[in-house]
Amino acid sequence: MKHIKSLMLAAAIASAALTMAGSAQAQDKEQYIALPSYRVGPYAAGGSGFYGGIIDYFNLVNQAGGVNGVKISWEECETEYNPSRGVECYERLKTKQGGATLVETLSTGVAYGILDRVAQDKIPMTMIGYGRSDAANGKVFPYVYPLISSYWSQAAAMIKYLGDKDGGMDKLKGKKIVHLYHDSAFGKEPLPVLEALSKQYGFELVKIPVAPPGSEQQSQWLQIRQAKPDHVILWGWGVMNSVAIKTAQRNGFPRDKMLGVWWAGSEEDTIPSGDAAKGYTAMTFNTPGNYPVLDDIRKKLYASGKGNLSDQSRIGSVYHMRGVTAGILWVEAIRTAQEKFGKGKPITGEQMRWGLENLNVDDARQKAVGALGMFPTVKTSCDDHEGSGAVKVQQWDGKKWTAITPKWIVGDKALVRKLVEESSGKYAEEKKITPACMK
């Protein structure tokens, strides 16, 4: 009897060992990405749409077999867009599943909070369309990627667009532009560029902060009425945006004289604003419309109940499309890194960093993934962790967003680069970093 029990125990141990080996092998073939996300609170619409788009694209890729057989895995942690909670989430997620190989916070405050940590942990962080703009200098920030367009590039493009709209950059002289901003690191980020361009072109920059979340703006719009500006830049986020649009209407300020940051340019900003939003314009790094990749998401995921969004009308919306864009860029970085470090093998954080620094998502690659023209082409390098800097302007017609600049706009790249070099140089000096390209 004892002999039989010993045999049974040995068999059970062998079976458990095989199961553990099998699950270890399965995990070995996965690429883990940390997602400190937010789906509740005043900024839930942005977070749920963006992370929903990312996860939809991951599921689409996994359904097709992954990246050369490597499936993508991820884990979320609710931050509520709170910087301290975001740092906690990063610390909690970074060691899961053998270690994170990429992190995306969708929060300037959280990104600043973990900026030094990601370099120490060798986990690259993307900041797609937000965050610390001088991180475009990869010699100083090797693990940080403000992909597509930073806030500084966007601010420069905004002034370029407003100048062109007024008949030329020289026509900005003597004009008054209000910067109505979310009083946070996010809202203050574009100020160096706006202030430099104000001096260069001779327009008056009027800075008016709004305390988060921005549900009360009567005093700010009283200031705007008194200032009588030619343009208002709305650098808002969450509920602040629809409140600004509706308050502008009540104060008789034309919406077509308002130009929103791209976090103030979603359906979640305009639909709640009703008729007040008609004619309102905002920046974007996506071209509104439908694309084959979105059709695939509808047919292959949502048709079988595997989509991440509870409301299917949000598929292809501004925030969802941004998330899909992020997913595409990351998968392309994984693919690029695998070409160098081994096809069909999960990559490390250091290898992911290399993949992100050697991205080349051109028209041909966009077409291959069903996203031709959905975002500008992206080509990164050690000197340029942004990879583009191109943007568009879109307008709300009462029902949908339409691009009103058919071509991508690029602002004063020389000025932005000068500011990037100066600011990143000060950071390097402060942190005793010797700027250099990593291999």
Secondary structure as UniProt FT lines:
FT   HELIX           2..28
FT   STRAND          30..37
FT   TURN            42..43
FT   HELIX           44..63
FT   TURN            64..65
FT   TURN            68..69
FT   STRAND          70..78
FT   TURN            80..81
FT   HELIX           83..93
FT   TURN            94..95
FT   HELIX           96..98
FT   STRAND          103..104
FT   HELIX           108..121
FT   STRAND          125..126
FT   TURN            128..129
FT   HELIX           133..136
FT   TURN            138..140
FT   TURN            142..143
FT   STRAND          144..145
FT   HELIX           151..165
FT   TURN            166..167
FT   HELIX           169..172
FT   TURN            173..174
FT   STRAND          176..182
FT   TURN            183..184
FT   HELIX           185..188
FT   TURN            189..190
FT   HELIX           191..201
FT   STRAND          204..210
FT   TURN            212..213
FT   HELIX           218..227
FT   STRAND          231..235
FT   HELIX           239..250
FT   TURN            251..252
FT   HELIX           255..257
FT   STRAND          258..260
FT   HELIX           262..264
FT   HELIX           267..270
FT   HELIX           271..277
FT   TURN            278..279
FT   STRAND          281..284
FT   HELIX           292..300
FT   HELIX           302..304
FT   HELIX           312..314
FT   TURN            315..316
FT   HELIX           318..341
FT   TURN            343..344
FT   HELIX           349..357
FT   STRAND          360..361
FT   HELIX           363..368
FT   TURN            369..370
FT   TURN            372..374
FT   STRAND          378..379
FT   STRAND          391..396
FT   STRAND          401..403
FT   HELIX           413..431
//
